[in-house]
Amino acid sequence: LDWCTYRSVLDVQQASPEKAPMEPPFLNYLREVASGMRGGEGDVAARAAEAPSVDRVRGLEQILARTSAQQVCRSLFWLTFGALFDQLSASDLQAFRACLGQSWYLLSLAILEGMSGDRKLLDWISAALPFVFAQAIYRILVDAFSEDRSLFIAHAEKLICKATLAVHFEVTGFQILPDTAERERKRLFLKQMVKNPHINQNDFQAGQRRQEKLESQKTNNCNQPLRFGPEDNRPLEESQIDHVMQGRSAERSQRSRQPKRTPVPASLSVDRYAYLTSQGERLLEKQMREQAVILGEVEPLDAEDALSPKHGADSPKQDGNQSPPLNSSSPRSQGTSASSDDEHYASSQSPHSSRPHSSVADSPSWRRVARKRSTALVLSTMAGLHESVRDRRQREAKERKARQELLAKKIAEPLSEALRERHLVTTWVSPCQQSLVHDAKDRNLLRKASAEAFQLTMATRPQLMRPVSLPDLTGSKALREQQRLRKGLHESQASNQRDDGASVDRASLGKDGRRPANVSKPRAEDATGQLPRMGSSTLNDSKTATRERLLGTTANRGEVISLGEPARLTAKVVTKRLEDQDVANKQVSFALYEKEYDVFTNKKKPTRIDGRQLRDEEGAILREHRELFGGPAVRHLPAELMLLLPARS
């Protein structure tokens, strides 16, 4: 990207409103987010049906096109950057917060001016803006920092949630729950944006339109041949152009791997000149030694060593009148390099030169030794270079891994306490508006009376996990469960009333089975055959005991856990389900698995063949064949008798 020169967020150490490290195209990202909303350009169904959401998104696009909206997005980006990665100082964040206050004030005036006639649209845009800015900020982070892109995509849900909380607090002044942020995102954006927030919506929608166009053309022109070349013909698609260019590059690379034919014949090759070969080896040795001296691998040569025959290439040149045995008309004999080679050759042939004689220098043994020496020096130098490159790559890989771990740790850390404290006072203003007032000590800038202020503290209730066996006591299920409990209570009360005489009799007996003296014997049945009626106190005590047995006492009352079948299912349905489950369990039993598969290799065994059935089938076929070919031979009648036989009609 031309607007971002940083590879990682850890490279950004400071930023200011006057000189930001990078300037992303905020307008493009805001338009992209608007196209991925419900009712935007990506929502084809809503656009075709002219749903109410289409008008809302169009009004939002008009607001996002203003300069104040881009300034708000710029300030929110750096504030969110500092809140997520803690890379900016407090003074830088305060400067961006002051710019945010001014830009948000101008944007609010623009919203009031443009949507003054529609209060619902104004409220919808004001509520949707924080989520739109948060999505645009995440897209900028993914596109800007190439080294951290994979990490941002892997932790997309957490990053978007934290960015939404930070943006919402900076703009509105109070914190929302992560569940609320996720629910609002699902309500505002399309499914593909919620599921894959890192994808460029413009490219995604262009690909969708291209795919639909290709499918429609394929349906309409399925029997027409392809045509290439005419000017009025449709151009190639991007994917087709990519395929053509890939084929051309593959063909070009294949041609480049083939050996090229040289126009110079072998008889005129430079390899036949032994002098040039030896001189080239000397020059290479000299250059490699100089490079080794620069790298510090060998010590520089002394004057005596430089004049020795071993290092004759570095010795001072003597005057000589001899010339190398080269053709004067050869191109090699012209130019500066050729003249220098002639001087080297002349100096080597001079009797006053410290360099060995040409017969010795051009001998095969001397050339072999020089070639081995230069090769060894080159290999040692290249080995050192390879080791340094390998060490540098390992060091860079370790540094990159450490940076990725540090960044992952910062992403996993919670937001600051100011962004996590869910406390609200109705007379407070947002932090961006607080920055507009010089030396503001708190957010109570409206200076209203305490009687007009309401303090709210939001907290999440812990969600306890309910076991599967525990019935759900909420909603309609709770009503059915209460009715079932009441029905059981009435039945138990009725049974207690029928057996209350026996209960009293058993209660009046002692431990030894005898009735105490202070307990009177129960009266016998009267003439009508009815048992005597119990007192109201005894009946009430029986009802209380039954109720406590079913629902628990007042001090220790709990919920009844039912382990039986649900009350809404009949016995026939329950029995049928149990039988089906039994059949299913038998079908997937281990005994059947052993018959069909090998336990050690987990491969299916060959098809089992019943030997008795095979013998019976073979015998039946043999009997059928014997009936066809067996029996007495058919008599053949003479030809004369065949003429006397009556003709068949």
N, C-alpha and C positions, 0 to 999 in steps of 0.2 A: 504494500500500500504506500502511496506517495505521501499520505498525511500522517503516517506513523513510522518512526525510525527505531522504536524500541521493540525488543523481542519478548520481554517479560515485564510484568507489573513491578517486579522487584528492582528493575532498573530506574524507575521513576522515583526520585527522592524529594522533589519539591515542585510546586506549581503555584502560580499566582494568576489572578484575573487579567493582569496586564500582559503576562508572558506565560502562556500555558505550554506544556511540553508537546502537545499535539492538538490539532483542531479538526476533529472528525466532521463529516457532512451531516450535521444533526437533522437537517430538513429531510434528507433522503431516508434516514432511519425512521423518523416520525411518520413519513408517508407509508413506508413499508409496514410499520405496525398497524396503521389505520386500515391498510388493505387486508390484513389478517383478522380483522374484527368481524363479529357477527353483523352482517349488513354491509360489509365492505366489498371491495372488488373481488376478493376471493370467495365470497358467499354468493355463488351463482344462483342458487335457488331463491334466496331473499331478494336479489336484484331482479330476477325475472318476475317474482310475485309482487314487487314494490311494497315490501313489508315496512312497518313503521321504523324498524331499526335502520333502514337505508337512509332515511331522512336524518336520523340522529348522527350517523357516521359522516354524512356529508357536512353537517354543521360542525362536527368535530374537525374535519379536514380543513375547513375554512379557518378555524381557530389555530390549528397547528401550523398553518402557512404563514402566520405572523412572525415578525422578528422577535417579539417578546417571548413567544413560545420557544424559539430556538435558544434564546439567552437563558431561559429557565432550565431547559434541558442541559445546557452546558454547565451551569452552576450545580445542578443536581448530580451530574455525572461525576464531578470532582468531589463533591461532598460524599456521595456513595462510595467512590473510590477510597477516600480516607477512612470511612466507617468500616469497609470490608477488609482492607489490607493494612491499615494503620501505617501508611507510607508518607503521609503529609503531616505537617506540624499544625498545632492549634491555631497559630496566627493565619496560616494559609486557609484553613477551614473557615475561620471567622470572616476573612475577606470574601470568600466565595458565598458565604451565607448572607453577607450584606448585599452583594450583587443579586442574589436570589430574591431578597426582599423587594428590591426595586423592580426586577423583571416580573415577579409574581403580581405585584401591585398593578403594573401596566397590563398584564394579561387578564387580570380580573376585571379591569375596566373595559377591555376589549370584549370580554364575554358578556358583560352587562349591556354593552352598547349593541352588540350583534344579536343577542338572544333576549332582549327585553320583553318581547311580546309573547314568548313561550317560556313559562316558568318551569315546566317539567323538563324541557330540553336543557335549560340552563343548569338545573340541578343534576341532570344525568351527565352532562359534560364535566361539571365540577367534580363529581364523584369518580369519573372514569380517567381523568387526567393523571393522577398518581400512578395508576397501573400501566397506562400507556408509556409514561416516562420510564418506569422501571423496566419494562420490556425493551425499550430502545437502548437503555444503558447496558443491559445484558448483551444485546446484539453487538454493540460497539466493543465491549470487552472481548467477545469471541473473535471478531474480525481484526482487532488491532494487534493483539499479542499472540503471535504465531506459536511461540514456545509453550504457552500455557493453554492453548486452545483445547487440547485433549482433556486437560484437567477441568476446564470450565464446562465442557460438555458432559463429563462424568458426574459432576456435582451441580447440574443445572437446576434441579429443584431447590436445593438449599441456597444457591446463590440468588435465584430469583426471589425466593421468600425473604431473604435478608435485605435485598435491594428494595423490595416493595415496602417492607417495614420502615426502612430508613427514609425513603422518599415520602411516604405517607406522614411520617412524623415531622419532617422538615416543612412540609407544605401545610398540613392541617393542625399540627400541634398536639396530637394524641396518638397513642399506639393502638394498633389493632392486633388481633390474634392471627397466628399463621393459618388456622383453618378458615378464618374470614377472608384472608388474602387469596387462598386457593379457590374458595367458592366464588369470589368475585372474578377471578381470572377465567374460570370456566363459564361464567355468565357473559363475559365481555368478548372473549376471543374464540376463534374457531378451534375445532378439535385438533387439527394438525399443528397449530401453533402451541397449544397447551402441551401436547405430547412431545413435540420436537421444537422447542423454542429457539434453538441455535440455527435453524435453517433459514436461509434468505427467502422471504415470502415472495418477492418479485420473481426470482428464478423458479421457485416452486410453481407459482401460478402460470408462468410462461411455459414451463414444461407440461403442465396440465392442458393448457390451450393447444399446444403443439400436438400432444397425444390425441386430443379429441379431433383436431383437424385431420391428422393422419388416418384416424379410424373412419371418419366420415368420407374422406377421399378413397380409402380402401373399399368402403361399402359401395360408393357410387361408381368408382372406376375400377372395379375388380377385374373386368374382362378386357381392359384397354392396355396396350403395350406401353412400355416406358419409352419416353422420348427425351433426348438430350440435344442441346445445341441451339434450338430456335430462341430468338430474343423474347418472344411473347410467352415462352414456356415458364413454368414456375421454377424458382431457384431451388437449389439443394438446401436441405435442412442442416442445422448445425451438426447433428450427429452424423449425417451422411458426409459432410465436408471433413469431419474428423477422421472418418474411416478412409476417405480418399487420401488425405494427407499422411495417415499412418502407413498406408500401402506404398505411397511414393517414398517415404523415408526408409521403409524396409528394403525396397528395391535399390535405393541409392546406397545404403549401407552394404548390401550384398555385392554390388558392383565395386565398391571401394575395397572390399576384402580380396578381390581377385588381383593377382599380380599384373602390374602394368608392363607393357612391352616398351623397352627403351629403344630409341632410334639409333643409338651408338652401337656399332658391331663389337663383338668380343675382341677382335684384333686391335681395336683402338681404345680399349678400356684403360682407365687410369691405374688399374691394379698391376699392369705390366711394368710400370715404372717403379723400380725398387727404391730409387732415391726419394721420391715423394712419400713413399710409405714410411721410410725411416725418419724423414723429417717430420712427418705428421705425428709419429710416436714420440719423438723428442718434444715437440710442442705440447702434446697432451700431458706428458710427464711433467713438464715445467708448469703448466697451468694447474694441474692437480696438486703439485707441491706448494705452489703459492696459495691455493685455497686451503690446504692443510695448515700452513703457517698462520693464515688469517683466523682459522677456527681454533688454533692453539693445540693442534694434535701433534705437531712436530716443531722442533726448534729451527730458527732461521740458520742458513748455511754461513760458514765463515768464508773468508777470502780464498784460503787455500783449497777448501772443499769446492768452491765455485769454479776454480780453475782446474780441477782434477778431470781426468778423462771420463769419469762416471757422470759428471755434471757438465759435460762439454757444451751442451746447448746454451748454458748461461755464460760461457767464457767470452771475453771480448774478441771481436772479429779482427782478423789480420788482413792486410791487403794481399790480394792475389789477382792474377790475370787469367786464371782458368775459368772456364764456364762449364755448366752442367751439360751432360750429353743429352740435350733435349733438342728437338726440332725447332728451329727459329720461327717457323710458320705456325707452330702449335698455339692454340689459345692459351695454354697454361704458361707460356713463356712471356706473356704480356701482363702488364699491370704491376701494382706495388707488391703484391704477395709473391709474384714470380721473381721479381728482382731481389727481394729479401731472401728467397730460397736460393737464388744463384749466389748471393753473398755468403750464406751459410755453407753452401757446397764448396765455394772457392776457399773459404777459410779452413774448411776441413781438409782440403787438398794441399794447403800451404805447408811447407816444411817447418815454418816457425810456429805453426798453430799447436796448441795443447790438445786439440781434439785428435782422436786416432785417425789413422790414414783411411782413405776411402775404401781400400780393400778390406780393412778390418771392420769399418763401420757398416759396410754393405754385405759383410759375410752373413750367412744364415744363422750361425751360432750367436753372433752379437745381436742380431735382430731378435732372436728368440729370447735371449736374456732380457733385453730392453722391454720386449712385449710382456713378459711375465712380471717384470718389476712394475710397469705402468698398470697392468691389470690388477695386481695386488693392491696398489695404492688406491685405484679407483674403487675396488670392492670394499676396502676398509673405510674409505670416505662415505660411500653410499650406505654401508652398514650403520655408521654413526648417524647419518641423516635419518635412516629408517627408524633407529631407536629413538631419536629425538621426536620424530613425528608420532610414533606409537605412544611415547610417554605423554606428549601433549594431548593426544586424543583421550587417553585414559584419564588424565587430569581434568579435561573438559567434561568427560562423561560423569566423573565423580561430582564435579561442581554442579552440573545440570541436575543430577539426582538429588543433591542436597537442597538445591533451590526448589525442586518440585515438592520435596517433603516439607520444606518450610511453608510453601504456599498452601499445600493441603492442610497443614496445621492451622494456618490463618483462616482458611475457609471453614474448618470445623469449629473454630472458636465462636462462642456466642457474641452477640452485639454488646455494645457498651451498656452500662447500667441506665444511662439516660434514655436509651432506646428501648430498653426492656421493662422499665417501670411503668406500669399501666395505671397512671393516676391522672385525673383530669379535674380541673376547676373551670366552671363555665365562664368565668370572667378572665381567663387567660387568653393570650394571643399566641400565634405560632412562633417558632424560633426565628424564621426569616423576617417576620414583622417586628420581632423584638430587636433584631440587629439594626433596624432603621432608627431606633431611638438611642442617642448617645448616652453612655454610662447607665444603661438600664440594668438594675440590680435583679429584677425578677420579671416574670411574664405577666404580672398583674398591672398592665399599663392602662387599663380602662379606668382604674381608680373608682370602682363602684363599691357600694356598701357591702358589708359582709352578709347582710340579710338577702341580698340579691344573688349571692354566689352559692353554688351547689358543688360539693366535693364528691367525686365519684372515684371509686377504686374497683377496677375490674380484676377478677380472679377466675381461674378455670376450676371447675369442680372436678375432683379426681374420678375417673371412670373406672369402676371396679369391674373386673372380668367375671361374668356370670357363668357357672358351670352349665354344661349341656343338660344335666339332669334337673337343674333348678328351673321351675316354671317362670315364664316372663310375667311379672305382676304389673305390667303397664298396659294401658289401652284396653282394647276389647278383650284380650286374654285375661286381664285382671278381673274384669267383670264375670267372665265365665268361671274363673277359679273361685271367686267369692260365692257365686251361686252354687258351685259344687260343694264348697265347705258348708254353706248353710243347709243344703240338702242332707249332707252327712250328719250335721248336728241335729236336725229334726228327727232323722231316723234313729239316732242313738238315744235321743230323749224319749221317743216312743217306746223303744225297747226297754229303757230303764223304768218307764211307767208300768209296763207289763210285768216286769220282774222285780218291782219294788218290794213286794212282800217277802220274796226269798232273799233279797238283799238285806232287808232289815233283820230277818231271822239269822242270817249268817253273821251280820254285824253284832248281834246281841250275844253270841256265843263267845266263851273265853278261849284261852289257848288249849285247855284240856278238853274242850268239846262240851263243857257244862255251862249252863246259864248262870250268871251271878245272881246273888240274892236280891240286889237292888233293881234288877231288870225284870219287869213283869212279863208273864207269858202272853204271847199274842192271842187275840181273841179268835175263836173259831168262826166259820162261815155262818152267816145268818140264814134265815129261812129262804131268802131270795137267791142264795148261792153266790153272792158277790163278796169279794174280799173287803175288809175294812179300808176306808179311805185314810190316806196319810195326811199329816198336817202340812200346812203351807210352808213351814220352815224346813221340814225334811225334804219336800219337793224342790224347794229353791236350792238347798244344799246339793242335791243330786244334779240339778241343772248346772250349777256352778262348777262342780267337779268334772262334769262331762265337757263343758266349754273349756276348762283349763287343760283337760287332757288333749283336746283337739287343737286349740290355739295357743296353749301355754298360759302361764300365769301373767299377772299384770307386771310383776317385777322382771320376769324373764320371758317375754313373749317374742317368738321368732316366726319365721316363715315355714310353711309346711312344704316339704320336698316330696313330690309324688314320683315314685319309681314305676308306676303302672303305665298302661297305655293312655294316650290323650282322651279326654272326655268326648271329643267330637267324633271319634272313630268307633264304629260298631265292632262287636266281637268277630263277625264274619270277615271284615276287612283286615283285622289284626291277624286272624288265623291265616288268611290268604298270603299276607306279607311274610309271615314267618315261614310258611311252606316254600314260597319262592326263594327266600333267603337260604333255606336249607338245601334246595336243589342247586342254587348257584355256588354254595360252598363246596358241595360234592363235585361239581364240575371242575373246580380249580384246586382240587385236593392234590397232595403230593403223591399219592398212590397212582392217580391217573397220569401225573406228570412223568413218573418213572416209567410207565408203560410206553409213552409216546416219545420221550426224549432221553438222551444219555446224560446222566447226572454230572459226569466229569467234563465232558466237552460241550454240553448245552446244545447239541445238535440233534435234530430229529432222526429217530431210528427208521430203518427201512420198513416199508409196508409189510405188515404181518400177513402170512398166507396160511390158511387152514389146510393141512395136509389131507384130511379126510374129504373135504369139499373138492380139492383138486383131483383126487383119485376118482370121485364120483363123476365129475365133469369129463374127465378123460375117458372113463368107461362108457359113458353115454355117447360120446362122439364116435368111439370105435364101433359100438353096436350099430350106430346109424350108417357108418361106412360099410360094415358087413352086409347090412340089408340092401345096400345099393349094388354091391358087386358080387354077392354070394347067390346061391340057389342054382337049380338046373339050367342047362343051356337051352336057348331058344332054337326050335327046329326051323330050318330054312326050307321053304317050299320051292319046287321047281318053277321055272318061268312059264311052262305050258299051263300049269294049274293056276297060276296067277291071272292068266287071260280068261279062264273059265269062271272065276269068281265074279259074283254080281257087283256092279258098280255101286259105290256108296253115294247116296244123295246128299 
